[in-house]
Amino acid sequence: MVDIQTVGVLITATSVTIAAIYYILTLRNTIDNRKAKLLMECNRIMNSKEYLIDLHESLNYEWKDFNDFWAKYGHPNPEAHSRWISIANSMSNTLDLLKWNLINEDMARQYLGYVSMGAFWEKFAPAVKEMRVQMNLPKMFGNIEYYYDKWQLNPSGNK
């Protein structure tokens, strides 16, 4: 026969198990909601008129060498500098989310636009690489370069 103490232990164990399951489900739901909010914010930024205009304008920049680039699009020209650097920072920040496993690679490709990121990096890579040397910032926008190179090897994103 089952005594009262055994029944009490079973009820307690069942209650703790149910509470743990409820906590895990609530935590997963909270994480999913935060990811959704994060993705909506990325979407809002990457599809904003300002972002798209800045991307388009910066892809039309022209320069002969690094000194010409810096004179036209560096700190001496805050308007032009802020245009391309904000695009690079937005791309870099989105790739940081990927690095921290807050978004997956397909999401990063979708929000960055593989073609847009590729065109941006192809345009600005020589200037950024020279800036790394001149400013002693060896990792400046390194994540853009890394994913650009990685995605060049697999443009479709198929595994």
Helices and strands as residue ranges (DSSP letters): H 4-46, H 49-59, H 66-73, H 78-99, H 105-112, H 114-134, H 142-153
